[in-house]
Amino acid sequence: MNEEITDRIEQYLELDTNYAIIINGDYGIGKTHYIKNELFPKISELKIPNSEKDETYIPILISLFGAKSIEDIQDQIFVELYPTLKKRGIKIVAGLGNTVLKYFGSNLKDFLNDTGTTSESLTDYSKILICIDDIDRKSKELDLKEVFGFVNNLVENHNGKIILIANEDELRKELNTDKDNYSLLREKVIGISVDFKTNVSSIFDEIIKSKYEQNNKPYFEFLSEYKSTIINRIEQNNDNLRNLLFFLEHFKIVFNKTNEYLSSESKFNSIKENVVSEILDFTLPISIEYKMGKLNSSTFEQIQDTYKGSFLDIDINSLLGEEQNEQEDYSYSEEFNNKYFSNTNHTRKTYFDSIFNYITGKDSFDISSLIEELNSIYKFENNTIPEREKIISKLNYWQCVDLKHSEYRSLTNSLLNYVDKGEFTLDQYPTVFHFATRFNNILNYNIEKLKKRFKRGISKGENNYKYITSLHFRLSVDRESEFYSDLTEIVKYCRDVNLNIKKNQIEKELTDLFELFTKDIDAFIEKVEEHNNEFMFTPFFTEFDFNKTWRRIKQLDNSKIVNFGFYLGGRYRVHIYEKLYPEKEFLISLKEKSEELIGNNKTTKLKTVALEFLNKKIDDCIKNFPV
């Protein structure tokens, strides 16, 4: 395709013309790359027709990105031409007189003498091919009609050879706001329109060969192996090569560090390819969406929630090819899901927080964080993957349909045996239930008995579970799922168990915290003041036994009472966190007790000083609470 465009442009240069050529195409598909790396090398060797000295064309490329005036365009043309002025001693610029004067002022004659050029020779545009890029990205201050007028002047009055590079759809949008019609304006200036179609596959090969084959062989080989996966995603997003380049360079760091780690850990030997493939499947869409600007701070949470959904947010009807009702308006997360997961044969949407934060610019890439995630995702036990995890993998969509029915039943029964022992994590039970009942309950289980079996197994393993913060997201269930109400019942049971674990966890943490308070007040203050510590925003004083709390405070050394007062002042500063509002009653009770002790004749004078300081801090704190 590119060769055909080049041939057409070469023919254009041979003709006596009064029009320009426009190369039309979407952003980022390689138009500029083609101009610089394919077209210009050939044009610079192309002889000018009827040239006395066998001269060749001078191709230059300027960008109108942000250009505000015709003078900006003239400036760019002159700057691009200047390096060849001394080389050739022939220069053009009938339409650039003001620009030349602006740059050289009274030294113009010296400049002309230096280049061997006369002012009369500054009139011949026929020796230059001017390519004007990013017309559709100019400043709004520069009217498109002015740009076309400038080009028209060059091609009609100065024998100019001009190539415009733009997305014509964007140009049409600009002029549609006026009464003018883009087609009429275009007709006066454009003689030939060429639609640019990029060959992502060949450009991909060129890029990875030039950038990585010699300098990063493992990465080059990986990219070559997964070429079709990468190319499909790029083509899915308008062939935008900027997305490709952004992904390749950013993923390089992830791949290099991950590959080094996986190669050094024997426990990953059997699943290394799987791991890297899942990392690729996650990083590709995140990189593309972020580069396009769709994934940003306002949509981060939507996409994180999309990935943190469970295996169960599969639309089984979609997988089976059944028609669904069309939906006109989609949220960004729905668009993302439809684009990247609607036709996938993978059921697991693995989320890597370390990679997400790296791609979106929150953090540098930290391999230690990814290692923690990998060990959590693949659930190693004694450096091996448990048999139950391997069975889940075998029963995944769609490779499970190649199993013999007897093998399918045997594997499913094995999963249920692990359920009986409570050996899965809470986020896995709904997946196993779905696997047992899918395809219209192909194994003919009694659903009611199966639900009771699951609940018994889940309860049996309760002492081994850890609280999962994002479980409410990870156990989302698509309403089109088979046995939706039954599946939802299992999900709710898992969530309830998870909440109970959290409740017990909080009770233990509060018990430990109060014990620390009674034994070492300084260590207590240090712990609750740790940055981003959950206790900073938890009303734990309302859970402490007040009488025991006061008994401990009045036993403190005077200096420690003062330190405690400073701590309260920091905790309840102006703009108190709303969840701390219930602790106002604690402060009121504490003030009453301290006043009683101050009024006690047995209280020493220095103790009174410390308590009065504490009271003053409490008064200041109470004022910061809403009335």
Phi, psi and omega in degrees: 000314181297325178297322179295320178295317179299316178300319182295322179290322177298320177294322178301320181290337180279343185267156171274106189236163173226035181216168178252166173252143173241131174259115188254137177177164180296165176297145167071015184264005174106015181298311181293321177300317178297314181302311185287317192260340180245313184285308187301318179302325180282320181294323182292346176257357183277126182285142179284128180303137176062023178281133182288331185251021183051043180286156176247163183291153174252104178272134175228151180235127174236155179244136177266012180302114179079001181298136185251347184205166175297327178299324176300320179294315179299318179302314182296318179300315182295317180299321179291327181282329189306317181302335182263357181298312181291324182298314189256335182068014179234122177217157192250164156157051174300319181274004184241018184305313181297322179295315179302314181297323181297321182283323189243345177050230183289350181270011183301318181298318178298319179299315180296318179295320182297326181267357182073027185243148175251162180296331179292334182279354181276051185222357190255100179274352187291351182260004183235140169253112181261119177255120183252109185262161172059037178300323182283001180240017177292168175293151177294341179291337180262114182288137179300326179297326177294318180298312180295326177294319178298314179296317180300320178298318181292317185282329183272321188255345185229018178056031182291148174247110189235135171242124175262139181237118186197170169260103187298334177300322179289324178295320179298320180299320181296315184280342178292343177281347177257175174282337181296150179253130183302321182299320180293317179295318181297321183301329182285335190244321187266127177260326183227134175242129182239124175276122182271123177242121183273151174256090185301321183299312182290322179293321176303313179300316180298315184296309185290331178292314183287326187267328192234340187301318181271322188270339184208072187302313180301320180292319178301315181293321178296313180298322179296319181293322183257024182306312185297321178299314182292313181299319180301318180292321180292315179296329179295338182244054173061029176058027185287112183286339176296323176298318180298311182297319178299314180297310185303315183287321181285323180289337180305315181294317178298313183296312185302312183288322180291317180298319178297317180293311182298326180290338182265352182247108185296334182295341180267359187307315186283344184235012184305314181298320178299315183298309182296325179295318179294322178295319177297313182299330178279314187291324184303300182295325179296317180297314183296312182295323179291319180296324180283351178088359180284323177270110182214184186303333181279345182241358181309309187296323179301314184287324176299318179294325178299317181285329183279356173296158184280180175301343192275357178275035175272133175272101186297327178295321178296318180296328181270001175081016181278151182288149177230159178293137179288144178238125187284314185252125179243145170286167180298321180296325177291319177299316179300314181297315180295323183288316190255347184231351186296327183245016184280153176261009177264141178257344181259124174257092186280131181254132178240104183296323181298321180284320179302313181293327179289311183296321183272007172083009180286320184218163168284163182285128182241108184295329180296324177292320178295322179300317177300318180294318181297317180293330177285318183292316186267359167050053178294144172227121184054042177064020175226158177275124182300154182300324181298326179290323178294323179293317177303318180297319180293330182268007179293159173290148343256010182296341181295335184287349177273354179286152170291151183302320181295322179290321178300315179295317182297315180295319180295318177298324178297319177300317182294329176295323176291327175298315181303327182269359179066038187265355178272166172275162186300329181281353182264333185303314178299326178295315180296320177299317179297317179298324182287333187249356186292175182054044178061043178055057186300336181264004173058043175286150170283111189298317182296316179294324181295320179296317179297321179298317180296316182296321177298315181295318179299317180295324182297326183268010190301324182291344183261351185280153171247147179297132179251111186302316188263022185299326181295334175276318187289341179252046173279144183235126177292136182295342179273358181297147176296143179053048187305311184295323179290318178296319179298325179296318178293318178301313180298321180297318179295320179295319180296317177298319180298317179294325178293322176298317179297318180300313179296323180296317180295317180300318179293318180297320179292321177298314179295322181293318180293323177298320177295320179300319183283334185262323186210092185297326179294316178295324177300310181298319179299319182293313185284348178261001178302140182300132179064014176290135184298336181289342177299332186239018180248130181281064187289335180298332178289341181266345178285148172292115188297317182299319178292324179296313180295320179303321180288320182297316184288345176274349184293152170299155183301318181296326180286329174296318177298315179300321178295323176297317177298320179299315179298320179299324178285325183289324186245042178292179179305145183063057179299142176297133189304324183292347179270356182306321181300341183282358177301320180296324177299316181294319179298315179295321180295320178296317180299315181295319182292325177294322177299317182290324177297322181281355180280128182297337182279349181287128181292161182296318181290325175296321178298319178301314181296317181291323178294323176297316178299317180298318179298318178296319180297318178302314180298322181294314184299326179297336183277350178278150175295147182292000000 
